């Protein structure tokens, strides 16, 4: 009865809007992948996704964790002026740090070459992307922390829809360059729309001071730890493609593995949609163990049932899904697809929720140590298994690390909330 009441309350407060927006967002992203696999050759698509994976590695340190810090501290504050103070400080530090990232990408692509031939120039074209992502993400965080879920959801869909349109119009006629230009345009327009959404707060921002010295230190400490924790955590999603490219050095294999990973990895939008909605509430109750314990148990129970059904469907219909979404050119991706689908069940049910809940309770050091352990395990397993089993080794390494990470997260969280 209590579960039903909680679910109904969540649905009324914006969970449906967030889930719908993320669902539409992923459908559009799948549309982009389907489009790219049709307008680009397998080799060219492999070069593009490899360059994108390297860009994502640079963005592991995006904003020095200011986005995570903003979400936590803005969500904790009931007073608008305090929220805007943290937001202003995060924009300043995050913008400066992302400028450094952009310069590093330019220097790297000027003096070094990536192992997959042709991907270096593509990465160079995307080098200024960090300057836009930090502002877009900070605007979204402010909307989330103020529980403005409808506007957050709308902005998310607008951004992805603009990128999709850019791919259709510019990608078809200008290939890779058009696709990248379309991404820049989508961010610029989305940021302008986001600025309009938060215009009332921005008017006050000029008169609002930065947080006090002690508040800055606490905010920076939390943000930096989150930065490195998230970096090591996100490596789990991209290190496999990186090592496949380095060890096998075949763009067609990279493309095939990337295709296999698209759906299982992107399906994490389901638990992430729930956590996007729930995180500010967990942050507001960060020191109420009983409240967190009750909501955590309910969350895991329903996620497991839902994710198990999805995983069974993915495994059974894997050949049909691959052929329909990516065409028969990628039929060799079926086995990897099935293995990574199991990985989705583990990560989507246990790893993602528990990691977010620990962060909302300001237990970021636990997440950091977990990510460090599993990050090392990820590298070791990828090197060993890819050398022995090819791209299948990358899938097995990823799933193994999901299992290790989930066990560590849940053991600590259960012990903490039960004490």
N, C-alpha and C positions, 0 to 999 in steps of 0.2 A: 504493500500500500504506500509506504514511504517512497519506494523507488518510483512508483507511478507518479506521485506528486512532484518529485524532483524533476523527472523527465518532462512533465507538462510545463513546469515553471521554466525550464531551460528552453523549451520550444517557443514559449511566449516572449522570451527575452532576447531572441536573435539567433539561436542555434540553427534554426531552419534557414535563415538568410545566409549565414556563414557557410553552412554545408552546401546549400544550393549554389552559392557563388563559387566555392571551390570545386564543386562537381562540374559546373559550366566551364570553369577555368581549365580543368583537366581535359574535358572533352575538346576544348579549343586547342589545347596543347597537343593532344593526340592528332587532331586535324592538321596541325602544323607538321608533326612528324610524318604523317601519311603523305602530306603534300611534298615535303622535302625528299622522301624516299622515292617519289615519282618524278620530280623535276631535276633531281641531281643523280648522277651516277653513283654506284656503290662506293667507289674510291673517293669521289669528291665529298660524299656524305660522311664517310669515315674521317676525312681530314677536318671537316667542319666540327663534328662532335668531339674530336680529339682536342681541337683548339678551344672549344667551349669548356671541356673538362679542365684544361689548364687554366683558363680564366677563372673558373670556379675555385681552383686551388689558391689562386692569388686572393680571391674574395673570402677565403676562409677566415682571414683576419679583418674582414670588413669593419671599418669604423672603430676598431679596437674594442669591439663588444658594446659600443654605445647603444645599439638597438636593443640588446638584451637588458642593459641597465635601465634604459628608458621605460621598457615594458614593466619591469619589476617596480621601480620607484614611482613612476607615474601612476601605476595601478594601486599602489599602497596609499597614495595621497587623496584625500577627499577635497582639499582646497585647490581650486583651479590655479592660483598664482604659484603654488609649489610645484604643481605638475608642469606648468609652462617654464618654470625656472630650470628644472631638470631637462626639459625638452630643448631649451635654448643652449644649455651647456653641451648636450649630446650632439646637437647639430654642429657646434663649433669644433669640438674635438674630433668627431667622426668625419666631418668634411675635410679637415686637415690631414687626417690619417689616410683617407681614401685618395687624396691627391698624391700622397707618397706612393701608394699602391700603383696608381696609374703611371707614374714616372718609372717605377721599377719594371712594369710590363714593357714600356717603350724601350728602356735600356736593354732588357733581356732579349726582346725580339730583334734588336739592332745588332747585338754582338753574338748571340747564340742561336742555334737551330734546334727545333724539336725533332724527336726521332721519326715521327711520321712526316714524310716529305710533303711540303706544301701547306702544312698547318701553321707554320711560323708567321707567314704573312697574314693569314686570317686572324690570328691572335693579335697582331699589331693593329688591325682595323678595329678591334674591339677594346683597345687599351683605355679609352676614355669612359667606358661603361661604369666604372666604380664611382665616378663623379656624379652620376645620375642616380645610381641605386641607393646611395646613402640617404638622399633627400626623400626619395619615394618611400623607402622603408620606414623612415622616422615619422613621416606623415601618417602612414598606416598604423604605426604603434600608438601615436597620440589618439587616433580614432578608437583603437581597441581599448586603451586605458580609460577612456571616457564612456565606454560601453555603447559607442555609436556604431553598432554592428551593421546596420543597413548601409551607412555611407562607406564603411570599410569594405563591405562586400561588393558594393557597386564599383568602387575604385579598382578593386582587384580584377573584376570582370572587364572593365573598360581597358585596363592596361594590356591584358592578354588578347582581347578582341582587336585592339589596335595593332598589336604585333602580328596577329593572324592576317589582318588586311594588308599589312606591309609585305608579308610573305607572298600573298597572292599577287599583289600588284607589282611590287618591286622585284621579288625573288624570281618570278617567271621571266621577267625581261632582263634583269641584271645579275641573275645567279647569286653567288655568295655576297657580293658587294651590296646588292639590293636587299638581301635578307638582313644584313647588319645595319644598313641605313634605316630599314623599317623598325629595327629594335630601338635605335636611338630616338627616332620620331615618337614611338609609342611611349617611351619614358618621359620625354619632354612634355608631351600633351597631358599625360597622366599626372605629372607633377603640378602643372598649371591648374588642372581640375582639383587636385588635392589641396592646393593653396587656397582655392576658392572655398572649399569645404571648411577649412579651419581659419578662415579670414578673421572671424571675431577674436579668436585667440591671438592671431598674429598682430592685430592692432595693439594688443596689450603687451606684446613681447618686448617692444622697444623700452618700455618703462620698467620692466621686470629685471631684477638683478640675478646674477648667477647664484647658485647655491653657496652657502657658507663653506668655509675651508674644511671643516670636519665632514660636512655633507658631501663635498667634492671628493674627499679621500675615500669615504665609504662607497660612494657611487663608482669611482674609478676602480677601486679594489674589486667590487662585485663584477663590473663590466669586463675588466681584463681577464679575470678568472673564467668568466663565461666565454670570452673570446677564444681563449686557448682550448677550453672544454668543447665548445661548438666546433672549433676547427678540427680537433681530433675525431670528434663524433661524425662530422660530415665527410671526413676522409673515407669512412666506411662505404659511403655511397659513390665515391669517385676513384678511389685508389685502384679498384679492380680494372677499370678502363685504362688508367694510366700504366699499370704494369703489363696489361695485355699489349699495349702499344710499344712499350720498351722491349719486352722479351720476345714477342712474336714479330713485331715490326711489319705487320701486314694490315693495310688500311681496310681491306675487305673483312678481315676477322674482327677488327675494331668495330666496324659498322654492324656486323652480325651480332656481336655481344651487346652493343649499345641498344640494338633493336629488342633483344631478349630482355634487357633490363628496364625498358621504358615503362611497361605496364606495372610490373611488381613494385618498382620504385615509386612511380607516380601514384599508385593506390594508397600510399601513406598519407594522401590528402584526407583520408577518412578519419584516422585517429588525430591527425593534425588539425582538422576542422573542429573536432571536439575540444582539443586542447587550446586552440585559438580562442574559442568561446570561454572555456573554463578557467584558463590561466589567471585572468584578473581576479576571479572569485577566489581561487586558491591563494593568490597573493594577499588578498584582503584578510584571509583567515590563516595566514602563514604560521601563527603560533597556537592554533587551535587543533591539537592532535586528534581529538575525537571527531571533529567535523571532517578533517582530512581522511581519517581512517574509514569512516562510513562512505564517503563519496568515492574513495579509491577502490574499495571492494566492489561497489556497484559498477563503476567504470570498467574494471577488468572483466567482470562477469559478462556484461553485455557485448563488450568488444570481442571477447573470445568467440562467443556464439556467432556473431556477425562475420568476423574475419575467417572463421573456419569454413563457413558456407562459401564465401568468395574464393578461398584457396582451393577447395574441392572443384569448383567450377573451372577455375583457371587450369588446374592440372589435367582434368578430363578433356577439356576442349582446346588444349594448347595448340595443336596443329591447325585447327580452323581459325583460331584467333590470330596466329602469326600470318597465315596466308591472306586473311581478310585485311588486317591492319597494315602489314608491311609488304605484301605480295609474296609470291613463291620464291623470289630471289633470296629471301631470308629464312627458308625452310630449315636450314641447319641450326637455327636458333631455338628450336623447340625444347631440347633437353635443358639448356641453360634457363629457359623461361620457366620450366617446371621447378627446377631447383630454387630459383630466386622467388618463386611464388610461395614456397615454404618459408623462405626468409621473411617475406612480407607478413605471414601469420605471426611469426615470432616477434619481429620488430614492431608491427602495428598493434599487437596486443599487450606486450610487456615493456619493451624498451622505450618507445616514445612516450607513453603516459607517465611511467615512473620517473624518467629523466626530467620531464617538465615539472612534475609535482615536487621533486627534490629542489629544483631551481626556484620554484615559487616559495619554498620554505627557507630560501637563502642558504641552502646546503650545497653551494656550488663547488666546494672543495671535493665533496664526494663524487660529483659528476666529473670533476677534473681528473681525479685519480683513476676512476673507472675508464675514462676515455684514453688516458695514457697507457694503461695496461692493454686495453683492447686495440689501441692504435698500433702498439708494438706487435701484438699477435697478428694483426691484419697484414702488416708488412711481411712478417716472417712466413705466414701461411700463403700469401699471394706468390712470393718468390718460389717457395718450394712446390706448391701445387700447380702453378702455371707452367713451370719448367717440366713437370711430370705429365700433366693432363691437358695442357693447352688452356683454352678459354673456359673449359669445364672446371678447371682448378680455381679460376677466379670466382665462379659462382659458389663453389664449396667453401672457399675461404670466407666469402661474405656471410654466408649463412652460419658458419661456425662462430664467427665473431659476434653476430647478432645474439646467438645463444649465450655465449660467455657474458656479454654485456648485460643482457636481460637478467641473468641469474644474479650478477653482482648488484645491479640496481635494486632488484626486488628484495633481496635478502636484507640489505641495509635499510630500505624504506620500511619494511615490515617491522624490523627490530626497533627502529626509531619511534614509530607511531604507537607501538605497543608498550613502550617504557613510560 
